[in-house]
Amino acid sequence: MVLVILLVTINVVLVVGGYSLIWWILAGDLAAEGEAWTERRRAEGFDVSYQNKSVGGFPFDIEIVFDAPRFGRAEPNEAWVWEGERLTLVVPPWQLDRPVLRLDGPQRFRFGAGWAYREVNVEARSLGAKLFVGSLGQLERLALGARDVRVEGSVFDGVLTVARVRLEGSRDWRAPGPAAILFSVLADSATLPRDTSGLGTLVTRVRVDATVRGDPLPTVALAPGLAVWRDDGGTIEFRTFAVEWGSLDVDTEGTIALDAAMRPVGAGSVTVAGHEATIDRLVTAGNLGESDGATAKAILDVIARLSFVDGQRARVPVRIQNGNVFLGPIAVAKVGPVVGPSRAP
């Protein structure tokens, strides 16, 4: 009996000791790979830094904590930087290809825009991302989630809040042909800083499902990177871009690209419900003149009668061209370049 107990004890010690050894080896390898990744990004011209790093989580998940992380890039014509309070990389030893990133505390974004700095501060009750890594170390899928998000800064005149945000992106590296990145976005209960449209401050839901086609953006500044993507035939195909906002219930599908002035250009269709009430609110808010509103109603009513999807919704052609957004033949909004000159923050 004593021999049996001794053998069991020895086996337990060996198992625990072996697992502990493996855990610490894996933790050391992950920390070393993190340092190698940092050095590679620095060699590419990125600004990557943190104040302190610690490894913990034993005996369960491997947790590598970075205090005051910073990641950014400065170019002659533009710059951006992200700074956080704490970044935690969580990796289960039995599932190394499913790491999780957890962001704690305020997140600060600064970027150049024109000749002035812009700043955005983000806080959330929970903010994190799960990564899905392929057999060759390539990132195949990313799922980011956040709850009770609060956004403020010089970009907004006030505070933007969102109850829930989920973003997913994936890429099949084995697929032939040009790069294709699939992404989706879901945002619930967004409260805008103010009502400038007449539709109210509550956006009930935003849902996006799209594919970005074209070679990956090079590791250079955003403006030249987008120019390369545009010149190589890059497009974004929206299977759905749905917004529920006040009286407006709209779902858009179509394809957009960038024109020579870096403005969106494209065409598709919009399935819309409540367009009459929406036009009334735009007129009341001063975003649309009374005569333009009456004309828009008349034309959209004709289009709606010819293209009803059901008893309440109608499908209307939409296009973006020369900096204008057209619903049918009516110009309803203007769009400018997606990027412009900037300087380092």
C-alpha positions, 0 to 999 in steps of 0.5 A, a space after each residue: 500500500 505504501 508503495 502504491 501511494 509512493 508511486 502515485 505521488 511520484 507520478 503526480 510530481 512528474 506530471 505537475 513538474 512536467 506541465 510547469 516546465 512546459 508552461 514556462 518554456 511556452 511563456 518564454 517563447 511567447 515573450 521572445 516572439 513578442 520582442 521579435 515582433 516589436 523589433 520587426 515593426 520598429 525596423 518597418 518604421 513604426 513607433 512601438 514601446 511600453 513601460 513594463 512587461 510581466 508574465 503571469 497566469 500560471 498554472 492556467 493561461 499564459 498572460 503577458 501584460 504590457 503597461 502603457 503600450 504605444 503603437 504609431 507611425 510618423 511620416 512627413 505628411 501624416 502621423 498617428 499613434 495609439 496609447 493605452 493603459 494596459 494591454 494583456 495577451 492571454 494564450 491558453 497553453 493547449 490552444 496557442 493559435 487562439 490568443 486573446 487581447 484584452 485592453 484595460 483602461 482608457 485608449 487614446 488615439 491621436 492623428 494629424 489632420 490638416 494643420 491641427 492635431 485630432 484626438 479621440 479618447 475611448 473607454 469601455 466596460 470591456 474591450 478585447 479581441 480574439 485572434 485566429 492564427 493559421 499553421 504558418 503564423 498568419 492571422 486568418 481571423 480577428 473578432 473584436 468586441 466591446 461593451 458600454 463604449 464612450 468616445 470623446 475628443 476633438 473629432 466630436 463635439 460632445 460624447 458618443 456612446 455605444 452599448 455594444 460593438 462587434 467587428 470580425 474580419 477574416 482572410 483565406 490565405 490559400 485562396 487564389 487571385 487578389 487578396 480578399 478580406 471579409 469583414 462585418 460590423 454590428 453596433 447597437 444603441 449608439 447615442 450621437 453627441 447631438 442631433 444635426 440631421 433631424 433624425 434624433 441622437 439614437 441610432 438603434 443599429 448599424 450592421 455591415 457585411 462587406 468584402 475588401 478586394 485588392 492587395 493588402 495595404 503596404 506598411 507605409 503612411 495611410 494616404 500613399 497606401 490607399 493610393 496604391 490600393 486604389 491604383 491596383 483596382 481595390 474595391 469594397 463590396 457591401 452585401 449589406 450596410 443597414 442603419 436603423 436611425 429614427 424614422 429611417 430604416 435603410 439597407 444598402 448594397 453595392 460597390 465603392 472605390 476611390 477616385 483620383 481625388 481620393 473620394 468614394 465613388 460607386 453605385 448600388 441600391 438602397 432598400 428604404 422604409 420611412 423616406 417621407 418622414 425622414 425627408 420631413 425631418 431633414 427639412 425641419 432640421 434645415 438640412 434640406 430646403 422645402 422645395 427640395 424636400 417636396 421634389 425629393 418626395 415626389 421623385 422617390 414616391 414614383 421610384 418607390 411605387 415602381 420598386 416596392 420590395 414589400 408593402 413598406 419598403 422600396 428599393 432605390 438606386 444610389 450612386 456616389 460620383 464627383 463628391 456627391 451622393 445621389 438617391 435616384 436622380 437627387 443629390 442628397 449629400 456631399 462627400 470629400 476625400 477620405 484622407 488629407 494632408 496632416 502632420 505628426 502628433 
